[in-house]
């Protein structure tokens, strides 16, 4: 079973994407704050894909850099759910595989995750 971590402070966004991927057979964990993110990233949970949105106290660029800083997270697909298109270059430079600008299309999310998680 494939696994995913969703990092986003919005319950609506987290619920939308967790239901989408759980209905496709994925095991999904959700984090809405920095403490949860650190616990998940430093834990033994394997993640085929990580969806990164915004959480209080940090931004997408920092979160992507944090994720890529862990050796066992370098192969996870990292898809950013950006609030603003201006961050695209920065998050891609930090190590993101794909950027979606909110509001995002669920079909694009499926395509992006499938593309990068199956490499």
Helices and strands as residue ranges (DSSP letters): E 3-7, H 11-22, E 27-31, H 34-42, E 49-52, H 60-68, G 71-73, E 77-82, G 85-87, H 88-94, E 98-101, H 106-117
